[in-house]
């Protein structure tokens, strides 16, 4: 199941990607290291906290100190990744906007160390999109491996869980503030040293990563064992289903337990099947986190695609395992396991 410890000794994202072919330079980002990739696709996080003299904020959300001696005068080393002013830290319901109250009431389910100094932080999207910690830990245990890629890391819920079970975690997000919060939260859990935080669009990153393993540089790309996909579902309204309903679905159902079927076409930033097909070129070991009302026939259809040569992407004997994620008496989501992650298919890893 990929539980072997890495013997390569490689660290840092620059070891995961290589220079792209010259003929792809105009259509793909050129990578000599991930640092170059992030600089070409992202803006620096904006820290307006009065600590600029301690060092500039980097693209991955970290604030690197330029004066280590000054650190000794602070109560802790948190200023190295200071996110002061980016988002508020709520410790009382009276502080919370009304539309976030139901999420705030579950804060300890999201982060069991929410109140640990200096406190876990979430932006508005993070409050309604984060995976509950117990579910994240369950998924991480199933995905135990050397190198895992969290394609849409958000404020770090799954990323932190993966860092507990995997040798190395690559965490991507397009939002610099969210990356800063994810790094901050990872430090509270003491696992930030296992994580590469990268500001990047997953689709562009995946294409560039695949291009870096071209025939001219076949040994330059480090293997990614598992990819975890938790793309945006479209906000809290995902339970209303897709914009196109089937004939037997009623959008005005009075039963709160029944929701219109969610279509993979509602996944962002591109069709959910296209995200899967692209990811399948990186690894067959995929964990796909989807709404609980996702159309199961569409999930089943994910393995019916073909590659550029017209060969089926389904491995011999491969089945999809769909795991229901429950918190108490409420089902929160589905996690679909492919390749060697599915129970009984460890030999496919």
C-alpha positions in Angstrom: 0.0 0.0 0.0 2.9 2.3 -0.4 3.8 2.3 3.3 7.5 1.9 2.5 9.6 4.8 3.6 11.3 6.7 0.8 15.0 5.9 0.2 15.6 8.8 -2.1 16.3 11.3 0.5 14.8 14.0 -1.7 13.0 16.9 -0.2 11.6 20.0 -1.6 9.2 20.5 -4.5 12.1 21.2 -6.9 12.8 17.5 -6.8 9.3 16.7 -8.0 9.3 18.6 -11.2 11.8 19.2 -14.0 12.4 21.6 -16.9 9.7 21.3 -19.6 10.5 20.7 -23.3 11.3 23.9 -25.2 8.5 23.2 -27.6 6.1 23.4 -24.7 7.4 26.6 -23.2 4.8 28.8 -24.8 1.8 26.6 -23.7 2.9 25.3 -20.4 4.6 26.9 -17.3 8.3 26.3 -17.4 9.5 24.6 -14.2 13.1 24.4 -13.0 11.7 24.2 -9.5 8.4 24.7 -7.9 9.6 28.0 -6.6 9.7 29.2 -10.2 6.3 27.8 -10.8 4.7 29.7 -7.9 6.4 32.9 -8.8 5.0 32.8 -12.3 1.5 32.0 -11.3 0.8 33.6 -8.0 0.9 36.8 -6.0 2.5 37.1 -2.6 0.3 36.9 0.4 -0.5 40.3 1.9 0.4 40.6 5.5 -0.6 43.9 7.0 0.5 43.3 10.6 3.3 45.6 11.3 5.9 42.8 11.3 7.4 43.6 7.9 10.8 44.3 9.5 10.9 40.6 10.4 10.9 39.5 6.8 8.8 39.4 3.7 6.0 37.0 3.2 6.7 34.2 0.7 4.4 32.8 -1.9 3.7 29.7 0.1 2.3 31.7 2.9 5.3 31.7 5.2 6.8 34.8 6.7 10.5 34.2 6.9 12.3 36.0 9.7 15.4 38.0 8.8 16.6 38.5 12.4 16.7 35.3 14.4 18.0 37.1 17.5 14.8 39.1 17.6 12.9 35.8 17.9 14.2 35.3 21.4 12.3 38.4 22.5 8.9 36.9 21.4 6.9 34.4 23.4 7.0 31.9 20.6 8.2 31.5 17.0 4.8 32.1 15.6 5.8 35.4 14.0 7.7 33.3 11.4 4.3 32.4 9.9 2.3 35.3 11.2 -1.2 35.5 9.8 -2.3 38.4 12.0 -5.1 40.3 10.4 -5.8 37.9 7.5 -8.9 36.5 9.1 -10.5 36.9 12.6 -10.2 34.2 15.2 -13.5 33.5 16.8 -13.7 32.2 20.4 -17.3 33.3 21.2 -20.5 32.9 19.2 -21.3 36.6 19.7 -18.3 37.4 17.4 -19.4 35.1 14.5 -21.5 36.3 11.5 -24.9 34.7 11.6 -24.4 32.7 8.4 -21.3 31.0 9.9 -22.8 30.2 13.3 -23.7 26.6 12.5 -20.2 26.0 11.3 -18.6 27.7 14.3 -20.6 25.4 16.6 -18.8 22.5 15.0 -15.3 24.0 15.2 -13.9 21.3 17.4 -15.0 18.7 14.9 -13.0 20.5 12.2 -9.9 21.1 14.3 -9.6 19.4 17.7 -6.8 21.8 18.5 -8.9 24.8 17.5 -8.3 26.6 20.8 -4.6 25.7 21.1 -2.6 28.9 21.1 -2.5 30.9 18.9 -5.7 29.2 17.6 -6.6 27.6 14.3 -7.8 29.9 11.6 -10.3 29.6 8.8 -11.5 32.0 6.1 -15.2 32.0 5.1 -14.9 29.3 2.5 -12.8 27.2 4.9 -15.6 27.2 7.4 -18.0 25.4 5.1 -15.6 23.4 3.0 -13.2 21.9 5.5 -13.3 18.1 6.1 -14.1 17.2 9.7 -10.9 16.0 11.4 -12.1 12.5 12.2 -13.1 12.0 8.6 -9.8 13.5 7.4 -7.9 11.1 9.7 -9.8 8.1 8.3 -9.0 9.1 4.8 -5.4 9.8 5.6 -5.0 6.3 7.1 -6.4 4.8 3.9 -4.0 6.9 1.9 -0.9 6.1 3.9 2.1 6.3 1.5 5.4 8.1 0.8 4.2 11.1 -1.2 0.6 12.3 -1.3 -0.7 15.3 -3.3 -3.6 17.3 -1.8 -4.8 19.0 -4.9 -7.2 21.5 -3.2 -5.8 21.9 0.3 -7.9 24.9 1.5 -7.1 25.8 5.1 -5.4 22.4 5.7 -7.8 20.0 7.2 -6.9 17.0 5.0 -3.3 18.2 4.6 -2.6 18.0 8.3 -4.1 14.5 8.5 -2.0 13.3 5.6 1.1 14.7 7.3 0.4 12.3 10.2 0.5 9.2 8.0 2.7 10.1 5.0 6.3 10.8 4.5 5.7 13.9 2.4 2.6 16.0 1.5 2.3 18.4 -1.4 -0.5 20.9 -0.7 -1.8 23.1 -3.5 -4.2 26.0 -3.5 -4.7 29.0 -5.7 -5.5 31.4 -2.8 -2.4 32.8 -0.9 -4.4 33.7 2.2 -5.8 30.1 2.4 -2.2 28.7 2.0 -1.0 31.0 4.8 -3.8 29.7 7.1 -3.1 26.1 6.2 0.6 26.5 7.1 -0.4 28.3 10.3 -2.8 25.4 11.3 -0.2 22.8 10.3 2.3 24.4 12.8 -0.3 24.2 15.6 -0.4 20.4 14.9 3.4 20.2 14.6 3.4 18.7 11.1 4.4 21.6 8.9 7.8 20.3 8.3 6.3 17.4 6.3 4.4 19.6 3.9 5.2 21.6 0.8 2.7 24.4 0.5 2.4 25.6 -3.1 0.3 28.4 -4.6 -0.8 26.9 -7.8 -3.8 25.9 -9.9 -4.1 22.1 -9.8 -5.0 21.7 -13.4 -2.0 23.7 -14.6 0.3 22.1 -12.0 -0.8 18.6 -13.1 -0.2 19.3 -16.8 3.2 20.8 -16.1 4.1 17.9 -13.8 3.2 15.4 -16.5 5.1 17.4 -19.1 8.2 17.3 -16.9 8.3 13.6 -17.3 8.7 13.7 -21.1 11.0 11.3 -22.9 13.8 13.9 -22.9 13.9 13.9 -19.1 12.4 10.5 -18.0 14.1 10.3 -14.6 13.7 13.9 -13.5 10.2 13.6 -12.0 9.7 12.2 -8.6 6.7 9.8 -8.2 3.6 10.9 -6.5 2.0 7.8 -4.9 -1.5 9.1 -4.1 -3.6 12.1 -5.2 -6.4 13.4 -3.0 -9.1 15.3 -4.9 -11.5 17.5 -3.0 -12.4 20.1 -5.6 -14.9 22.9 -4.9 -18.4 21.6 -4.9 -20.0 25.0 -5.6 -20.5 26.2 -2.1 -23.1 25.3 0.6 -25.8 25.1 -2.1 -24.3 21.8 -3.5 -27.2 19.9 -1.8 -29.5 21.5 -4.3 -27.9 19.3 -6.9 -26.9 20.2 -10.4 -28.6 22.8 -12.5 -30.1 20.0 -14.6 -32.4 17.7 -12.8 -33.6 14.3 -14.0 -37.3 13.7 -14.6 -37.8 12.0 -11.2 -36.1 14.6 -9.1 -38.1 17.3 -7.3 -36.1 20.4 -6.4 -38.8 21.5 -3.9 -38.8 18.3 -1.9 -40.0 18.8 1.7 -37.9 15.9 3.0 -34.6 17.4 4.3 -33.0 14.0 4.0 -33.6 13.9 0.3 -31.7 16.0 -2.1 -31.5 16.3 -5.9 -28.6 14.3 -7.4 -25.3 16.1 -7.6 -23.6 15.9 -11.0 -19.9 15.9 -11.5 -20.4 18.6 -14.0 -21.0 20.9 -11.0 -17.4 20.3 -9.8 -15.1 23.3 -10.2 -12.9 24.4 -11.9 -13.6 21.9 -14.6 -15.9 18.9 -15.0 -15.2 16.4 -12.3 -14.6 13.6 -14.8 -12.0 15.7 -16.6 -10.2 16.3 -13.2 -10.2 12.6 -12.6 -8.9 11.7 -16.1 -6.0 14.2 -15.7 -5.2 12.9 -12.3 -5.2 9.3 -13.5 -2.2 10.1 -15.7 -0.3 10.9 -12.5 -1.3 7.9 -10.5 -4.0 5.3 -10.4 -4.2 5.7 -6.6 -6.9 8.4 -6.2 -9.1 9.3 -3.3 -12.0 11.5 -4.6 -14.0 13.4 -1.9 -17.5 14.2 -3.2 -20.9 15.4 -1.9 -23.1 12.7 -0.3 -25.7 13.1 -3.0 -23.3 12.6 -5.9 -24.7 10.6 -8.8 -23.3 7.1 -8.3 -23.6 6.2 -12.0 -21.3 9.1 -12.8 -18.8 7.8 -10.3 -19.0 4.3 -11.8 -18.5 5.8 -15.2 -15.1 7.4 -14.2 -13.2 4.2 -15.1 -14.8 3.9 -18.5 -12.5 6.5 -20.1 -9.5 5.9 -22.4 -6.0 7.3 -22.6 -4.4 9.0 -25.7 -3.7 5.6 -27.2 -7.3 4.5 -26.9 -6.6 2.1 -24.0 -9.0 1.8 -21.1 -7.8 3.6 -18.0 -9.3 0.8 -15.8 -6.7 -1.5 -14.4 -7.4 -5.3 -14.7 -9.8 -6.3 -12.0 -10.1 -2.8 -10.7 -13.2 -1.8 -8.8 -14.3 1.5 -7.2 -14.8 1.6 -3.4 -17.3 4.2 -2.2 -17.0 5.0 1.5 -19.8 6.9 3.2 -18.4 9.4 5.7 -20.6 9.7 8.8 -20.5 12.0 11.8 -22.9 10.7 14.3 -26.2 10.1 12.5 -25.4 12.4 9.6 -23.6 11.4 6.4 -21.3 14.2 5.4 -19.7 13.0 2.2 -18.5 10.2 0.0 -14.9 9.2 -0.5 -14.3 7.2 -3.6 -11.1 5.1 -3.7 -9.4 3.9 -6.9 -6.5 1.8 -7.7 -4.5 0.3 -4.8 -6.5 2.4 -2.3 -9.6 0.3 -2.6 -10.0 -2.5 -0.2 -8.7 -5.8 -1.5 -6.8 -4.1 -4.3 -3.5 -3.3 -2.5 -1.6 -5.2 -5.2 -2.6 -2.4 -7.7 -0.7 0.2 -5.7 
